[in-house]
Amino acid sequence: MKIFYAIQATGNGHISRAMELLPYLQKFGTVDIFLSGANSTLPLNAPVKYRSKGLSLFYTCDGKLNYKKIIGGISPFRVMKEMRDLPVEKYDLVINDFECITALACARKKVPSVNFGHQASFLSDKTPRPAKPNKTGEWILQNYARATNYIGLHFENYDDFIFSPVIKEEILKAEATNDGHITVYLPSYCDKQLIDLLKPFKDHRFEVFSRQAVTPYTVDHMNFRPVDAKDFNRSLISCHGIVCGAGFETPAEALYLKKKMIAIPIQGQYEQQCNAAALKKIGVTTLDKLDDDFTDTFNNWVSDPNTPTVQYRYSTEAIINILMYRCTDLKSPLDIPYPDLIFN
C-alpha cells in the first residue's frame, strides 16, 4: 500500500504526533510525507518527499495571532500550483492532518482522503465549544481540510469517530515525579512578557520553553530554554504543574501524567478556545488571556491539591488499525491485528 501523509507544520503538536504514528503506518506500506507550514520549532526526523510553505501561523508577543504576518505569507498562485502538482492520485490512501493544499488537490482530482487528527473531531456538534461559538472559526474547522472520511482525536470520546490522543512513547512509559518546578510553554508570548508575568512568584522555580531562546539562560528564578522534545518531556514528567496554551498534544500529555495545568488559549485561535472549553469541563483551570487575574489564579491553582484526570482508552496502534479498517479496503478483522485497546 502507498500512503500519502500530509502533516501540518504550523505548530509542534502535529510534528510530535506524526513521529509517533509513522512506525504504525509503515506496517501497512510505504509512507510519503508532505510537510506544509513554516513555523514549527521541532524537526521531523523522517524523510520528507513533498514540501510547502503552506499556511503558517505567527504570533505577536502578547498571546495573539499576528494576522498581518499570516496574510503576508499567503500566496494564492503558489497554493493553486501546488494543488495541481501534488500527485495524490498515485496513492492508495491519503491521510490529511488538517492541511488545505492536500484537501484541495483531493477535491480537484476526486481522490478519497481521511482527515485524521484533532481538528477532525470538530465535525461533531458533540465536541465542546465556548459559550459563544465563532462563525468564522466554525467555518474554518469544517472546511479548511475537507475529506471523505474523518477520524478525530480529542481529550474525551465525544462521538463514535473520535478517539484518544496520541501520546508519545516516552510519556507513556514515564513514571511521573514532582521536582517542584513549574513548566511553562506559551509560544504566543515573548520572553520579556513572560519574565514580567513570572517575576513576582519568587517562591517558585519556572522552566520556560521559549520560541525566542537559542541557548538556555536564567533570569532570577526563571530558566529559559529552547524548545527541544526530550528536554520538554523531561520537564513535563518531573514538574509540579504546567502553564501552557490550549493546544492539544501538550494538554493531553499533562492530563495523562496527572499534572496540574493552567491552559490559556491563543487569542483569535478558535480551535484553542474550543479546547479550553473542553478542558474546563474536565476541571482544568483555564484563562482567556494573561491579565491582572493571573496572580490570584496562579496562587489558588498551585496550592490546590486536586488534579483533573482522564482515562484514555485507545492505544496509538489501535487508532491506526481502526483508521485502516474504516478508511481502506481492509475489512476483515484478520487483515488488521487489534491489540488490547485499553491502556494498562
ABEGO torsion letter per residue (X at the ends): XBBBBBBBAABAAAAAAAAAAAAAAAAAEBBBBBBBEAABABBBBBBBABBBAEBBBBBBAAGBBBAAAAAAABBAAAAAAAAAABBAAABABBBBBGBAAAAAAAAAAGBBBBBBEAAAAAABAABBBBABBBAAAAAAAAAABBBABBBBBBABBABAABBBBBBBAAAAABBBBBAGBBBBBBAABBAAAAAAAAAABAABBBBBBBAABABBBBBEABBBBBBBAAAAAAAAAABABBBBBABAAAAAAAAAAGBBBBBBBBBGBAAAAAAAAAAAAAGBBBBABBBAAAAAAAAAAAABABBBBBBBABBAAAAAAAAAAAABABABAAABBBBBABBX
